[in-house]
Amino acid sequence: MGKKKNSSEVQHIGVAIQQMLAQFHIKAKFDEANVVASWERLVGKPIAKHTKKVYVRNKVVFVELDSPSLKHELTLHKSHLIAILKKEFGDSSVFEIVIM
């Protein structure tokens, strides 16, 4: 029969991936790509529909919108958006959102 693995050798896949990303110094880029890819799911279709561009640089999310009224509305709720992003991706993932 097969040899039993020591429980210290078994690791959750999520933990292994996070360790690999950190080891290759690409965790920040991976987190940035996740924020962009998850934008519609996190803010909803109505906001995503008016989003022209989303990108992340140095833990700052830049959001370009095509609606002045929506820009104003999101600016008022910026702290809520940051809280959503931190809940989804961790406290160190995003520090600021710039609405353009």
C-alpha positions as CSV (number, residue, x, y, z in Angstrom):
1,M,0.0,0.0,0.0
2,G,0.9,3.6,-0.3
3,K,3.0,5.4,2.2
4,K,1.1,7.8,4.5
5,K,2.2,11.4,4.3
6,N,3.3,13.2,7.5
7,S,0.7,15.8,8.4
8,S,3.4,18.5,8.4
9,E,4.0,17.8,4.7
10,V,0.4,18.5,3.7
11,Q,-0.4,22.1,2.9
12,H,-3.6,23.8,1.8
13,I,-3.3,24.8,-1.9
14,G,-4.1,28.5,-1.1
15,V,-1.3,28.7,1.4
16,A,1.1,27.0,-1.1
17,I,0.2,29.5,-3.9
18,Q,0.6,32.5,-1.5
19,Q,4.1,31.2,-0.5
20,M,5.1,30.7,-4.1
21,L,3.9,34.2,-5.1
22,A,5.9,35.7,-2.2
23,Q,9.0,33.6,-3.0
24,F,9.0,34.9,-6.6
25,H,8.2,38.4,-5.5
26,I,5.1,38.6,-7.7
27,K,2.4,38.7,-5.0
28,A,1.8,42.5,-5.4
29,K,1.2,42.1,-9.2
30,F,-1.0,39.1,-8.6
31,D,-3.1,41.1,-6.1
32,E,-3.3,44.0,-8.6
33,A,-4.6,41.7,-11.3
34,N,-7.1,40.2,-9.0
35,V,-8.5,43.7,-8.1
36,V,-9.0,44.5,-11.7
37,A,-10.5,41.1,-12.6
38,S,-12.9,41.3,-9.7
39,W,-14.1,44.9,-10.2
40,E,-17.5,44.1,-11.7
41,R,-18.3,41.4,-9.1
42,L,-17.3,43.7,-6.3
43,V,-19.1,46.9,-7.4
44,G,-21.9,45.5,-9.5
45,K,-22.9,45.7,-13.1
46,P,-24.3,49.3,-13.1
47,I,-21.0,50.8,-11.9
48,A,-18.9,48.4,-14.0
49,K,-20.9,49.4,-17.1
50,H,-19.8,53.1,-16.6
51,T,-16.2,52.1,-15.8
52,K,-13.9,52.9,-18.7
53,K,-10.6,51.7,-17.0
54,V,-9.5,50.2,-13.7
55,Y,-5.8,49.7,-12.8
56,V,-3.7,49.5,-9.7
57,R,-0.3,51.1,-9.1
58,N,1.5,50.9,-5.7
59,K,-1.6,49.8,-3.9
60,V,-3.7,52.6,-5.3
61,V,-6.7,51.7,-7.4
62,F,-7.4,54.2,-10.2
63,V,-10.9,54.1,-11.6
64,E,-11.9,56.0,-14.7
65,L,-15.7,56.5,-15.2
66,D,-17.7,58.0,-18.0
67,S,-20.4,59.5,-15.8
68,P,-19.8,62.7,-13.8
69,S,-22.7,61.9,-11.4
70,L,-21.3,58.4,-10.7
71,K,-17.8,59.9,-10.1
72,H,-19.3,62.1,-7.5
73,E,-21.2,59.3,-5.9
74,L,-18.2,57.0,-5.7
75,T,-16.1,59.7,-4.3
76,L,-18.5,60.1,-1.5
77,H,-18.4,56.3,-0.8
78,K,-14.6,55.9,-1.3
79,S,-14.0,54.6,2.2
80,H,-16.7,51.9,1.7
81,L,-15.1,50.8,-1.5
82,I,-11.7,50.6,0.2
83,A,-13.3,48.5,3.0
84,I,-14.8,46.1,0.4
85,L,-11.4,45.7,-1.4
86,K,-9.6,45.2,1.9
87,K,-12.1,42.6,3.0
88,E,-11.8,40.7,-0.3
89,F,-8.0,41.0,-0.8
90,G,-6.6,41.7,2.7
91,D,-5.7,44.8,4.6
92,S,-2.4,45.4,2.8
93,S,-3.8,45.1,-0.7
94,V,-5.2,48.6,-1.3
95,F,-4.6,51.9,0.5
96,E,-6.4,54.4,-1.7
97,I,-8.8,54.8,-4.6
98,V,-8.6,57.6,-7.1
99,I,-11.8,58.3,-9.0
100,M,-11.2,59.9,-12.4
